[in-house]
Amino acid sequence: MAIAPERPRTRAWPVVHADQYEGTRIPRPVPTVRPVPERLRGSDDVLRINFGPNHPSTHGVLRLVLDLDGEQVVGLDAVIGYLHTGFEKTMEQKTWWKCVTYPERIDYVGFQNNELTFVLAVEKLLDLEVPEKATWMRTLLCELSRIHSHLIFLGTSALELGAVSMFWYCFRERELVLDLFEMVTGQRMHTRYFQVGGLAEDIPEGFYAQCRSFVEWMPKALDDYLALLDRNAIWLERTKGIGVLSADDAIALGQTGPVLRASGVDWDLRRDEPHLSYGQLDFRVPVYANGDVYDRYRVRMDEMRESTRIVDQCLRRLERLKGHPWIADDRKVVLPPREELHTSMESLIHHFKIVTEGFRVPEGEVYVATESPRGEQGCYLVSEGGPKPWRVHFRAPSFVALEATATCVHETLVADLIAIVGSLDAVMGDTDR
Amino acid sequence: MSWDSIPGFVSVKEAFGETTVTVEPARIRDACLHARDELGFQMLVDIVATDYLNWGGRGVSGYIATASGRDLNFPSTQGLQTLPEVKARRFSVAYHLLALRQPPVRVRLKCWLDDGEPVPSVVSVWPTADWHEREQFDLMGIRFDGHPNLKRLIMDDDWEGHPLRKDYPIGGEPVRFSEAE
């Protein structure tokens, strides 16, 4: 793994490499709008065009207003909001219990992580202890979700740069992940498997064997991807040195996740602020130093390999936890077991109250952050003490990643813009919420 | 951490393992600059505004007593178990800061605003605040003074109202065949 060489520690931890370019490239006065340079202003050669909102290579409905001087991008303004669905407002009208379905539809590619962040935030307000088995299974599914998300990034980004076959290979492995999700939860996407207190159902018996065969298969698939791309002259030409973002600019622009790690900042919430079972797992955090499209691709490739290792470790642990409870035993919050409803009046009352009125969450505000495939996924919750949230807000890593577009397009061609937008890996559902 | 050295410091509160430092709204930019340069919070993670209009307005659940006893038409309310803490003003704006170090430190800077009251922009401190402030302006109607490009981000440019406010009607689209016509 290409960890940047040790340098004299003139900077505070954790920057390991920070000389991608001198000074800053963040445009002024508006950090997210690249203005046309003075010498070209009013020139007939500058053409203003709309890139999107329904261009296939914008990964959804991103609209970029571009100023082009020939093939050169000289001005850029990103316009978002085309996929705004009002999730935050809707969730204020629903009980905590019903809200769990919404977060995964926000970032529809890394859905397990969004669901997790919301559920963890509610559990933090409730001060609820989650059984060990549920924590390990959540870790496992989040890592599968990371693999799923990175596969979509890799497949679509390569497709946009002309490597059509990559798309089919990535989607072949993606099917395997979705099959696992379907087996556990009954749904291929938007699984709603995490409940406040644990998991919705026990892990099915056949899951262990099928997940084991996926863990054994995935490293071979990753070798295939590397063989197809990593010595491909066109791919290297199109990605190396493109869309460079320095460590200082990445931090100033609030970048997190693979984008930050590709700019030489050694920062991963899974290791640095361990949630779930990450504190007990053995994994490495890939860091690359050039801050270009190629390094972002490499970070995600390495992360898929590490995630496979994490899945393997979780699976070993879960095999020893068969028969253990998968959800907390707190009848005020957690639905009683189905079979008890026929025999116990108390259970029936609890079931009825939770489903109709919803459980109550103590007054307070919390912010919970997890490391999603795209970076820091945060959830800010305010509770009034009632059965519905007062305020729900998601800190969306895609939203923040797109703020860096104007910085990354410093002296690039319009064809490279496609590689840059792909490498920031923004999901528009996450951006617009 | 010496929170009281922050310019405009009002109070500090620990809850759920999180630190909330309340700051005077007019000095939020100075406070952020101080937090970045003196306290080492390199990264602004998020800006979020909350509308506390009618906070706790449902009252405590239970029977509604009248002078003659229970009101049979409204036997009970679906209220709260206890009344929540009274809020200083209608809006809060929270800035979530992160210090990239081991172990990581997080803090929430918070200021309280009335409707229409502006708050200084922190775009000059952290460029990432650009879209966060525009989003809160768009959806919550918070005015950020000194923002270089304060216009709607999520909703259409000609949209009226701020959807995340508590007095924004839900399903408030005009209906053509209503009885009123």
Chai-1 contact restraints between the chains, C-beta under 6 A:
chainA,res_idxA,chainB,res_idxB,connection_type,confidence,min_distance_angstrom,max_distance_angstrom,comment,restraint_id
A,W13,B,R101,contact,1.0,0.0,6.0,A-B,restraint_1
A,P14,B,L100,contact,1.0,0.0,6.0,A-B,restraint_2
A,I26,B,P127,contact,1.0,0.0,6.0,A-B,restraint_3
A,P29,B,P148,contact,1.0,0.0,6.0,A-B,restraint_4
A,V30,B,P148,contact,1.0,0.0,6.0,A-B,restraint_5
A,V30,B,N149,contact,1.0,0.0,6.0,A-B,restraint_6
A,P31,B,P127,contact,1.0,0.0,6.0,A-B,restraint_7
A,P31,B,D130,contact,1.0,0.0,6.0,A-B,restraint_8
A,T32,B,D130,contact,1.0,0.0,6.0,A-B,restraint_9
A,G81,B,I154,contact,1.0,0.0,6.0,A-B,restraint_10
A,H84,B,I154,contact,1.0,0.0,6.0,A-B,restraint_11
A,K89,B,P163,contact,1.0,0.0,6.0,A-B,restraint_12
A,K89,B,L164,contact,1.0,0.0,6.0,A-B,restraint_13
A,K124,B,F16,contact,1.0,0.0,6.0,A-B,restraint_14
A,I251,B,Q42,contact,1.0,0.0,6.0,A-B,restraint_15
A,I251,B,M43,contact,1.0,0.0,6.0,A-B,restraint_16
A,A252,B,P127,contact,1.0,0.0,6.0,A-B,restraint_17
A,L253,B,P127,contact,1.0,0.0,6.0,A-B,restraint_18
A,L253,B,T128,contact,1.0,0.0,6.0,A-B,restraint_19
A,G254,B,M43,contact,1.0,0.0,6.0,A-B,restraint_20
A,G254,B,L44,contact,1.0,0.0,6.0,A-B,restraint_21
A,G254,B,T128,contact,1.0,0.0,6.0,A-B,restraint_22
A,W267,B,L100,contact,1.0,0.0,6.0,A-B,restraint_23
A,D272,B,P104,contact,1.0,0.0,6.0,A-B,restraint_24
A,E273,B,P104,contact,1.0,0.0,6.0,A-B,restraint_25
A,E363,B,P84,contact,1.0,0.0,6.0,A-B,restraint_26
A,G364,B,A15,contact,1.0,0.0,6.0,A-B,restraint_27
A,G364,B,F16,contact,1.0,0.0,6.0,A-B,restraint_28
A,V366,B,F16,contact,1.0,0.0,6.0,A-B,restraint_29
A,Y367,B,H96,contact,1.0,0.0,6.0,A-B,restraint_30
A,G378,B,D46,contact,1.0,0.0,6.0,A-B,restraint_31
A,Y380,B,V48,contact,1.0,0.0,6.0,A-B,restraint_32
A,V382,B,T50,contact,1.0,0.0,6.0,A-B,restraint_33
A,E384,B,P84,contact,1.0,0.0,6.0,A-B,restraint_34
A,G385,B,L80,contact,1.0,0.0,6.0,A-B,restraint_35
A,G385,B,P84,contact,1.0,0.0,6.0,A-B,restraint_36
A,G386,B,L80,contact,1.0,0.0,6.0,A-B,restraint_37
A,R391,B,T50,contact,1.0,0.0,6.0,A-B,restraint_38
A,H393,B,V48,contact,1.0,0.0,6.0,A-B,restraint_39
A,R395,B,D46,contact,1.0,0.0,6.0,A-B,restraint_40
A,E403,B,T128,contact,1.0,0.0,6.0,A-B,restraint_41
A,E403,B,W131,contact,1.0,0.0,6.0,A-B,restraint_42
